[in-house]
Protein backbone atom coordinates (compact mmCIF):
# COMPACT_ATOMS: atom_id res chain seq x y z
CA UNK A 1 0.00 0.00 0.00
CA UNK A 2 1.37 3.47 -0.79
CA UNK A 3 2.15 6.00 1.91
CA UNK A 4 -0.45 8.37 0.50
CA UNK A 5 -3.13 5.69 0.83
CA UNK A 6 -2.06 4.95 4.40
CA UNK A 7 -2.16 8.62 5.31
CA UNK A 8 -5.60 8.86 3.75
CA UNK A 9 -6.65 5.96 5.98
CA UNK A 10 -5.34 7.79 9.04
CA UNK A 11 -7.15 10.94 8.04
CA UNK A 12 -10.35 8.96 7.47
CA UNK A 13 -9.99 7.38 10.93
CA UNK A 14 -9.77 10.84 12.48
CA UNK A 15 -12.66 12.16 10.39
CA UNK A 16 -14.92 9.22 11.24
CA UNK A 17 -13.90 9.00 14.91
CA UNK A 18 -16.63 9.22 17.52
CA UNK A 19 -16.68 12.53 19.36
CA UNK A 20 -16.47 12.64 23.15
CA UNK A 21 -19.48 14.61 24.40
CA UNK A 22 -18.81 18.16 25.59
CA UNK A 23 -15.21 18.19 24.31
CA UNK A 24 -13.22 18.49 21.14
CA UNK A 25 -11.80 14.99 21.67
CA UNK A 26 -12.42 11.95 19.51
CA UNK A 27 -12.17 8.22 20.09
CA UNK A 28 -10.06 6.25 17.63
CA UNK A 29 -9.44 2.54 17.65
CA UNK A 30 -5.98 2.15 19.10
CA UNK A 31 -5.48 -1.16 17.28
CA UNK A 32 -6.44 0.26 13.87
CA UNK A 33 -4.26 3.33 14.41
CA UNK A 34 -1.25 1.27 15.48
CA UNK A 35 -1.76 -1.15 12.57
CA UNK A 36 -1.78 1.76 10.11
CA UNK A 37 1.32 3.28 11.71
CA UNK A 38 3.06 -0.10 11.40
CA UNK A 39 2.17 -0.23 7.71
CA UNK A 40 3.59 3.27 7.26
CA UNK A 41 6.83 2.17 8.90
CA UNK A 42 7.00 -0.82 6.56
CA UNK A 43 6.45 1.39 3.50
CA UNK A 44 8.97 4.09 4.42
CA UNK A 45 11.96 1.98 3.31
CA UNK A 46 10.32 1.66 -0.13
CA UNK A 47 10.05 5.44 -0.42
CA UNK A 48 13.68 5.78 0.65
CA UNK A 49 14.76 3.20 -1.96
CA UNK A 50 12.89 5.19 -4.59
CA UNK A 51 14.73 8.35 -3.56
CA UNK A 52 18.06 6.50 -3.77
CA UNK A 53 17.11 5.24 -7.23
CA UNK A 54 16.35 8.79 -8.33
CA UNK A 55 19.73 9.93 -7.08
CA UNK A 56 21.41 7.00 -8.84
CA UNK A 57 19.59 7.86 -12.09
CA UNK A 58 20.74 11.45 -11.72
CA UNK A 59 24.35 10.35 -11.27
CA UNK A 60 24.08 8.06 -14.31
CA UNK A 61 22.69 10.90 -16.41
CA UNK A 62 25.48 13.18 -15.25
CA UNK A 63 28.08 10.51 -16.03
CA UNK A 64 26.62 10.07 -19.52
CA UNK A 65 26.67 13.83 -20.01
CA UNK A 66 30.32 13.98 -18.95
CA UNK A 67 31.20 11.12 -21.28
CA UNK A 68 29.37 12.78 -24.16
CA UNK A 69 31.02 16.12 -23.42
CA UNK A 70 34.44 14.44 -23.24
CA UNK A 71 33.77 12.69 -26.53
CA UNK A 72 32.80 15.96 -28.16
CA UNK A 73 35.89 17.63 -26.70
CA UNK A 74 38.15 14.85 -27.99
CA UNK A 75 36.51 15.12 -31.39
CA UNK A 76 37.06 18.87 -31.38
CA UNK A 77 40.71 18.42 -30.46
CA UNK A 78 41.20 15.93 -33.26
CA UNK A 79 39.55 18.28 -35.72
CA UNK A 80 41.82 21.11 -34.59
CA UNK A 81 44.93 18.98 -35.16
CA UNK A 82 43.81 17.94 -38.63
CA UNK A 83 43.03 21.50 -39.67
CA UNK A 84 46.26 23.03 -38.37
CA UNK A 85 48.21 22.57 -41.64
CA UNK A 86 47.90 26.09 -43.05
CA UNK A 87 47.50 29.50 -41.51
CA UNK A 88 43.95 30.07 -42.73
CA UNK A 89 43.10 26.52 -41.88
CA UNK A 90 44.54 26.97 -38.39
CA UNK A 91 42.43 30.06 -37.76
CA UNK A 92 39.34 28.29 -39.04
CA UNK A 93 40.15 25.29 -36.86
CA UNK A 94 40.47 27.46 -33.78
CA UNK A 95 37.11 29.04 -34.47
CA UNK A 96 35.46 25.69 -35.11
CA UNK A 97 37.03 24.10 -32.05
CA UNK A 98 35.79 26.96 -29.90
CA UNK A 99 32.28 26.56 -31.33
CA UNK A 100 32.34 22.82 -30.76
CA UNK A 101 33.69 23.31 -27.25
CA UNK A 102 30.96 25.83 -26.46
CA UNK A 103 28.34 23.51 -27.90
CA UNK A 104 29.66 20.59 -25.85
CA UNK A 105 29.65 22.69 -22.71
CA UNK A 106 26.13 23.89 -23.45
CA UNK A 107 24.89 20.33 -24.04
CA UNK A 108 26.56 19.11 -20.85
CA UNK A 109 25.06 22.01 -18.89
CA UNK A 110 21.58 21.34 -20.31
CA UNK A 111 21.79 17.65 -19.44
CA UNK A 112 23.11 18.39 -15.94
CA UNK A 113 20.38 21.00 -15.32
CA UNK A 114 17.72 18.62 -16.55
CA UNK A 115 18.98 15.85 -14.27
CA UNK A 116 19.14 18.25 -11.33
CA UNK A 117 15.61 19.52 -11.97
CA UNK A 118 14.27 15.97 -12.22
CA UNK A 119 16.01 14.94 -9.00
CA UNK A 120 14.84 18.11 -7.22
CA UNK A 121 11.24 17.52 -8.28
CA UNK A 122 11.21 13.90 -7.16
CA UNK A 123 12.94 14.73 -3.88
CA UNK A 124 10.52 17.59 -3.22
CA UNK A 125 7.59 15.25 -3.74
CA UNK A 126 9.17 12.71 -1.42
CA UNK A 127 9.82 15.42 1.16
CA UNK A 128 6.15 16.44 1.06
CA UNK A 129 5.00 12.84 1.43
CA UNK A 130 7.35 12.20 4.32
CA UNK A 131 6.32 15.48 5.97
CA UNK A 132 2.69 14.52 5.73
CA UNK A 133 3.52 11.09 7.12
CA UNK A 134 5.38 12.56 10.05
CA UNK A 135 2.59 15.03 10.77
CA UNK A 136 -0.05 12.30 10.66
CA UNK A 137 1.96 10.04 12.96
CA UNK A 138 2.59 12.90 15.40
CA UNK A 139 -1.12 13.81 15.39
CA UNK A 140 -2.06 10.19 16.06
CA UNK A 141 0.44 9.96 18.91
CA UNK A 142 -0.84 13.23 20.38
CA UNK A 143 -4.41 11.99 20.23
CA UNK A 144 -3.40 8.78 21.99
CA UNK A 145 -1.60 10.77 24.70
CA UNK A 146 -4.60 13.03 25.16
CA UNK A 147 -6.98 10.09 25.30
CA UNK A 148 -4.75 8.22 27.75
CA UNK A 149 -4.56 11.32 29.99
CA UNK A 150 -8.37 11.56 30.01
CA UNK A 151 -8.87 8.01 31.26
CA UNK A 152 -9.61 7.77 35.01
CA UNK A 153 -6.47 6.91 36.97
CA UNK A 154 -6.64 3.69 38.98
CA UNK A 155 -5.65 3.98 42.63
C-alpha positions in Angstrom: 0.0 0.0 0.0 1.4 3.5 -0.8 2.1 6.0 1.9 -0.4 8.4 0.5 -3.1 5.7 0.8 -2.1 4.9 4.4 -2.2 8.6 5.3 -5.6 8.9 3.7 -6.7 6.0 6.0 -5.3 7.8 9.0 -7.2 10.9 8.0 -10.3 9.0 7.5 -10.0 7.4 10.9 -9.8 10.8 12.5 -12.7 12.2 10.4 -14.9 9.2 11.2 -13.9 9.0 14.9 -16.6 9.2 17.5 -16.7 12.5 19.4 -16.5 12.6 23.1 -19.5 14.6 24.4 -18.8 18.2 25.6 -15.2 18.2 24.3 -13.2 18.5 21.1 -11.8 15.0 21.7 -12.4 12.0 19.5 -12.2 8.2 20.1 -10.1 6.3 17.6 -9.4 2.5 17.7 -6.0 2.1 19.1 -5.5 -1.2 17.3 -6.4 0.3 13.9 -4.3 3.3 14.4 -1.2 1.3 15.5 -1.8 -1.1 12.6 -1.8 1.8 10.1 1.3 3.3 11.7 3.1 -0.1 11.4 2.2 -0.2 7.7 3.6 3.3 7.3 6.8 2.2 8.9 7.0 -0.8 6.6 6.5 1.4 3.5 9.0 4.1 4.4 12.0 2.0 3.3 10.3 1.7 -0.1 10.1 5.4 -0.4 13.7 5.8 0.6 14.8 3.2 -2.0 12.9 5.2 -4.6 14.7 8.3 -3.6 18.1 6.5 -3.8 17.1 5.2 -7.2 16.3 8.8 -8.3 19.7 9.9 -7.1 21.4 7.0 -8.8 19.6 7.9 -12.1 20.7 11.5 -11.7 24.4 10.3 -11.3 24.1 8.1 -14.3 22.7 10.9 -16.4 25.5 13.2 -15.2 28.1 10.5 -16.0 26.6 10.1 -19.5 26.7 13.8 -20.0 30.3 14.0 -19.0 31.2 11.1 -21.3 29.4 12.8 -24.2 31.0 16.1 -23.4 34.4 14.4 -23.2 33.8 12.7 -26.5 32.8 16.0 -28.2 35.9 17.6 -26.7 38.1 14.8 -28.0 36.5 15.1 -31.4 37.1 18.9 -31.4 40.7 18.4 -30.5 41.2 15.9 -33.3 39.5 18.3 -35.7 41.8 21.1 -34.6 44.9 19.0 -35.2 43.8 17.9 -38.6 43.0 21.5 -39.7 46.3 23.0 -38.4 48.2 22.6 -41.6 47.9 26.1 -43.0 47.5 29.5 -41.5 44.0 30.1 -42.7 43.1 26.5 -41.9 44.5 27.0 -38.4 42.4 30.1 -37.8 39.3 28.3 -39.0 40.2 25.3 -36.9 40.5 27.5 -33.8 37.1 29.0 -34.5 35.5 25.7 -35.1 37.0 24.1 -32.0 35.8 27.0 -29.9 32.3 26.6 -31.3 32.3 22.8 -30.8 33.7 23.3 -27.2 31.0 25.8 -26.5 28.3 23.5 -27.9 29.7 20.6 -25.9 29.7 22.7 -22.7 26.1 23.9 -23.5 24.9 20.3 -24.0 26.6 19.1 -20.9 25.1 22.0 -18.9 21.6 21.3 -20.3 21.8 17.7 -19.4 23.1 18.4 -15.9 20.4 21.0 -15.3 17.7 18.6 -16.6 19.0 15.9 -14.3 19.1 18.3 -11.3 15.6 19.5 -12.0 14.3 16.0 -12.2 16.0 14.9 -9.0 14.8 18.1 -7.2 11.2 17.5 -8.3 11.2 13.9 -7.2 12.9 14.7 -3.9 10.5 17.6 -3.2 7.6 15.3 -3.7 9.2 12.7 -1.4 9.8 15.4 1.2 6.1 16.4 1.1 5.0 12.8 1.4 7.3 12.2 4.3 6.3 15.5 6.0 2.7 14.5 5.7 3.5 11.1 7.1 5.4 12.6 10.1 2.6 15.0 10.8 0.0 12.3 10.7 2.0 10.0 13.0 2.6 12.9 15.4 -1.1 13.8 15.4 -2.1 10.2 16.1 0.4 10.0 18.9 -0.8 13.2 20.4 -4.4 12.0 20.2 -3.4 8.8 22.0 -1.6 10.8 24.7 -4.6 13.0 25.2 -7.0 10.1 25.3 -4.7 8.2 27.8 -4.6 11.3 30.0 -8.4 11.6 30.0 -8.9 8.0 31.3 -9.6 7.8 35.0 -6.5 6.9 37.0 -6.6 3.7 39.0 -5.6 4.0 42.6 
